[in-house]
Amino acid sequence: MDLDGLRVAITGAARDTGRLLAEAFARRGAQIFLAARDPVAARRVADAISQRGLGRAEAFRCDLAAPDSVRGFAAAVADRTSHLDVLINNGATYIEGDNLADASDDTIESVMAASGLGTVLLTKHLLPLLRASSRPDVVNMISACGEVGHRRSGAHPAFYAAKHAHAGFAEILSHRLRPEGIRVISLFPPDFVQNGPRRADSDLTAQSVLDCVLFAVGQPRDCFIREFHFEQVRNPRS
Ligand SMILES: NC(=O)c1ccc[n+]([C@@H]2O[C@H](COP(=O)([O-])OP(=O)(O)OC[C@H]3O[C@@H](n4cnc5c(N)ncnc54)[C@H](OP(=O)(O)O)[C@@H]3O)[C@@H](O)[C@H]2O)c1
């Protein structure tokens, strides 16, 4: 899998899966535009990646719930590169709760804004750079909560709504960008753990999710993997 020299932008990359994705791409020689809400946290992770002597990483602030911040990140990336090979729409605000009333209006607004608006705006503003790539991919970290009929997560209804917005966006974008050779690859994992055994009777791990991303992005251009869906084995709520 040749990812050496790829230019990759990742949102929500200062911790957890976003960070693992940034590290995994960098380990294979990619140049990372690493974004997070907290620029200090982003810089800490980017510096750690660059110091390891792997691919380089540069830190940016990007709050997906704030359109000006999203546009600022896209403009900053455009200042540094004439093309972008991979955009990973990873950042999302998670909230729990069975009942709508379990979250304040402000919290619901930020959940919807991050996935439903920020992700759309960021993709829009980075599309010219992706079009300038010889191997452009948009990777969407969605969720089983974005699948029609999924009910097994304890996520708040606003999180379900936000992930359905992201899924709908990815679905039509995949179809419309296919003629241009831009692959839109979406993952719909159920609740997964950052660390854990990788056995058949265990929860899905972040490592397995990121292996799917690396596999899809590493495929030759005739192979357009549009979606990854996962069978959930543990924690049934229904
Ligand atoms: N973990 C799971 O069980 C699971 C299952 C299905 C899908 N997913 C999806 O997979 C992706 C990564 O999962 P994860 O486990 O790493 O999630 P996570 O632990 O909840 O981390 C979410 C990431 O998104 C960032 N984020 C939240 N709100 C943001 C905003 N407004 N603007 C920019 N970044 C924001 C967070 O940054 P801060 O540090 O600033 O909060 C954090 O880096 C997410 O899209 C998630 O919804 C996760």
The ligand as a Tripos MOL2 file, in Angstrom:
@<TRIPOS>MOLECULE
LIG
   48    52     1     0     0
SMALL
NO_CHARGES

@<TRIPOS>ATOM
      1 N1        -16.1750    5.4250   19.0320 N.am      1 LIG1
      2 C1        -17.2710    4.8730   18.5540 C.2       1 LIG1
      3 O1        -17.8800    3.9850   19.1820 O.2       1 LIG1
      4 C2        -17.8070    5.2940   17.2020 C.ar      1 LIG1
      5 C3        -18.7780    4.5180   16.5880 C.ar      1 LIG1
      6 C4        -19.2490    4.8940   15.3440 C.ar      1 LIG1
      7 C5        -18.7630    6.0300   14.7320 C.ar      1 LIG1
      8 N2        -17.8280    6.7890   15.3570 N.ar      1 LIG1
      9 C6        -17.3540    7.9840   14.6800 C.3       1 LIG1
     10 O2        -15.9960    7.8360   14.3300 O.3       1 LIG1
     11 C7        -15.3250    9.0980   14.4670 C.3       1 LIG1
     12 C8        -14.1860    8.9680   15.4500 C.3       1 LIG1
     13 O3        -14.6470    8.2970   16.5850 O.3       1 LIG1
     14 P1        -13.9670    8.4770   18.0280 P.3       1 LIG1
     15 O4        -14.2670    7.2670   18.7960 O.co2     1 LIG1
     16 O5        -12.5680    8.9060   17.8870 O.co2     1 LIG1
     17 O6        -14.8750    9.6700   18.5700 O.3       1 LIG1
     18 P2        -14.6470   10.5500   19.8660 P.3       1 LIG1
     19 O7        -13.7570    9.8530   20.8370 O.co2     1 LIG1
     20 O8        -15.9990   10.9880   20.3160 O.co2     1 LIG1
     21 O9        -13.8420   11.7970   19.2820 O.3       1 LIG1
     22 C9        -14.4820   12.6870   18.4560 C.3       1 LIG1
     23 C10       -13.4690   13.5930   17.8400 C.3       1 LIG1
     24 O10       -14.2010   14.6080   17.1500 O.3       1 LIG1
     25 C11       -13.7800   15.8560   17.6680 C.3       1 LIG1
     26 N3        -14.8470   16.8380   17.6330 N.ar      1 LIG1
     27 C12       -15.9790   16.8610   18.3640 C.ar      1 LIG1
     28 N4        -16.6880   17.9670   18.0600 N.ar      1 LIG1
     29 C13       -15.9760   18.6380   17.1270 C.ar      1 LIG1
     30 C14       -16.1620   19.8430   16.4330 C.ar      1 LIG1
     31 N5        -17.2400   20.6220   16.6370 N.pl3     1 LIG1
     32 N6        -15.2280   20.2450   15.5490 N.ar      1 LIG1
     33 C15       -14.1180   19.4930   15.3420 C.ar      1 LIG1
     34 N7        -13.8710   18.3370   15.9690 N.ar      1 LIG1
     35 C16       -14.8010   17.9190   16.8560 C.ar      1 LIG1
     36 C17       -13.2900   15.6020   19.0710 C.3       1 LIG1
     37 O11       -12.4250   16.6350   19.4520 O.3       1 LIG1
     38 P3        -12.3520   17.2740   20.9340 P.3       1 LIG1
     39 O12       -11.1480   16.6740   21.5470 O.co2     1 LIG1
     40 O13       -12.2570   18.7390   20.6760 O.co2     1 LIG1
     41 O14       -13.6370   16.9140   21.6390 O.co2     1 LIG1
     42 C18       -12.5910   14.2710   18.8710 C.3       1 LIG1
     43 O15       -11.3080   14.4630   18.3300 O.3       1 LIG1
     44 C19       -16.4120   10.0820   14.8930 C.3       1 LIG1
     45 O16       -16.9790   10.6760   13.7560 O.3       1 LIG1
     46 C20       -17.4290    9.1930   15.5550 C.3       1 LIG1
     47 O17       -18.7380    9.7560   15.5770 O.3       1 LIG1
     48 C21       -17.3200    6.4440   16.5740 C.ar      1 LIG1
@<TRIPOS>BOND
     1     1     2 1
     2     2     3 2
     3     2     4 1
     4     4     5 ar
     5     4    48 ar
     6     5     6 ar
     7     6     7 ar
     8     7     8 ar
     9     8     9 1
    10     8    48 ar
    11     9    10 1
    12     9    46 1
    13    10    11 1
    14    11    12 1
    15    11    44 1
    16    12    13 1
    17    13    14 1
    18    14    15 2
    19    14    16 1
    20    14    17 1
    21    17    18 1
    22    18    19 2
    23    18    20 1
    24    18    21 1
    25    21    22 1
    26    22    23 1
    27    23    24 1
    28    23    42 1
    29    24    25 1
    30    25    26 1
    31    25    36 1
    32    26    27 ar
    33    26    35 ar
    34    27    28 ar
    35    28    29 ar
    36    29    30 ar
    37    29    35 ar
    38    30    31 1
    39    30    32 ar
    40    32    33 ar
    41    33    34 ar
    42    34    35 ar
    43    36    37 1
    44    36    42 1
    45    37    38 1
    46    38    39 2
    47    38    40 1
    48    38    41 1
    49    42    43 1
    50    44    45 1
    51    44    46 1
    52    46    47 1
@<TRIPOS>SUBSTRUCTURE
     1 LIG1         1 GROUP 0 **** ****
